[in-house]
């Protein structure tokens, strides 16, 4: 498979407020001259990133403030993707939960599942539907985790949610063969990001 040409094209990056999403948006602008469409929940962080991309790389960058867990947020993202004729999407947004599996953590587990599985699945379906209607090739890459490839004690729900991401993307890569839309996932190991810090994972 030849690499997808993204120079001067819009690329969606969710979870761009901090961490891996932010770093990915910067790399897309710096190395590929792609135009990041950055999504996150923190407007101030997104504006800082937008300014940095403009000043360092002179590349257009647009902002969407949205929460992947909310249908209104997913609708907003999909509408902008269709409007800008986005070529590719990097789905980074996610959350974790650390601690022993316990009934008292049900609300936290629900947030993880709403973000990493339910919201992710609906947004992915919307993006694929848009991309299939476009007259050019496109791609979706979802960030999974090594935690989804093995058992992860004390992050059991997070690991299970990332296993879902990996298996879903593998199945869809077969379903979408020949459509002009390629999909896949990659599974990084531990990264010192805000998600880790907020979950007491970072030192």
Residue pairs with C-beta under 8 A, 6 or more apart in sequence:
1 182
4 87
4 88
4 137
4 138
4 139
4 182
5 87
6 28
6 32
6 34
6 87
6 88
7 32
7 33
7 34
8 33
8 34
8 35
9 34
9 35
9 86
9 87
9 88
10 34
10 35
10 36
10 37
10 62
10 84
10 85
10 86
10 87
11 28
11 34
11 35
11 36
11 37
11 86
11 87
11 88
11 89
11 90
12 37
12 39
12 77
12 81
12 86
12 88
12 89
12 90
12 91
12 127
13 21
13 24
13 25
13 28
13 36
13 37
13 38
13 39
13 89
13 90
13 92
14 21
14 39
14 40
14 68
14 77
14 89
14 90
14 91
14 92
14 93
14 123
15 21
15 39
15 40
15 91
15 92
15 93
15 94
15 143
16 22
16 24
16 25
16 36
16 38
16 39
16 40
16 46
16 49
16 92
17 40
17 41
17 42
17 45
17 46
17 49
17 194
18 40
18 42
18 45
18 193
18 194
18 195
19 92
19 191
19 193
19 194
19 195
20 92
20 143
20 188
20 191
20 193
21 38
21 40
21 90
21 92
21 93
22 45
22 49
24 90
24 92
25 36
25 38
25 49
25 53
25 61
26 49
26 52
26 53
26 56
28 34
28 36
28 90
29 35
29 36
29 53
29 56
29 57
29 59
29 61
30 56
30 57
33 57
33 59
34 59
34 88
35 59
35 60
35 61
35 62
36 53
36 59
36 61
36 62
37 61
37 62
37 64
37 80
37 81
37 84
37 86
38 46
38 49
38 50
38 61
38 62
38 63
38 64
39 63
39 64
39 65
39 66
39 68
39 77
39 93
40 46
40 65
40 66
40 93
41 65
41 66
41 67
42 65
43 63
43 65
46 63
46 65
47 63
49 61
50 61
50 62
50 63
53 59
53 61
54 60
54 61
62 80
62 84
64 76
64 77
64 80
66 72
66 73
66 74
66 76
66 77
67 73
67 119
68 74
68 77
68 93
68 115
68 119
68 120
68 123
69 111
69 114
69 115
69 118
69 119
70 119
71 122
73 119
74 119
74 122
74 123
74 126
75 126
77 123
77 126
78 123
78 126
78 127
78 130
80 86
81 89
81 126
81 127
81 130
82 130
85 134
86 130
86 138
87 136
87 137
87 138
87 139
88 138
88 139
88 140
88 141
89 127
89 138
89 139
89 140
89 141
90 141
90 143
91 120
91 123
91 124
91 140
91 141
91 142
91 143
92 143
93 115
93 119
93 120
94 115
94 116
94 120
94 143
94 161
94 162
94 195
95 111
95 112
95 115
95 116
95 158
95 195
96 112
96 155
96 158
96 195
96 196
96 199
96 201
97 105
97 108
97 109
97 111
97 112
97 155
97 157
97 158
97 199
98 154
98 155
98 158
98 199
98 200
98 201
99 105
99 154
100 154
101 156
101 157
109 157
112 157
112 158
112 161
113 157
113 161
116 158
116 161
116 162
116 164
116 165
117 161
117 164
117 165
120 142
120 165
121 168
124 140
124 142
124 168
127 140
128 140
128 172
128 176
128 181
128 183
131 138
131 140
131 180
131 181
132 179
132 180
132 181
134 180
136 180
137 180
137 181
137 182
138 180
138 181
138 182
139 181
139 182
139 183
139 184
140 181
140 182
140 183
140 184
141 183
141 184
141 185
141 186
142 165
142 169
142 183
142 184
142 185
143 165
143 185
143 186
143 188
144 162
144 163
144 165
144 166
144 169
144 185
144 186
144 187
145 158
145 159
145 162
145 187
145 188
145 189
146 187
146 188
146 189
146 190
147 155
147 158
147 159
147 162
148 159
148 160
148 161
148 162
148 163
148 164
148 165
148 166
148 187
149 163
149 166
149 187
150 159
151 159
152 158
152 159
162 187
165 185
166 185
166 187
169 183
169 184
169 185
170 185
172 183
173 182
173 183
173 184
176 182
176 183
190 196
190 201
192 202
192 203
193 202
195 201
196 202
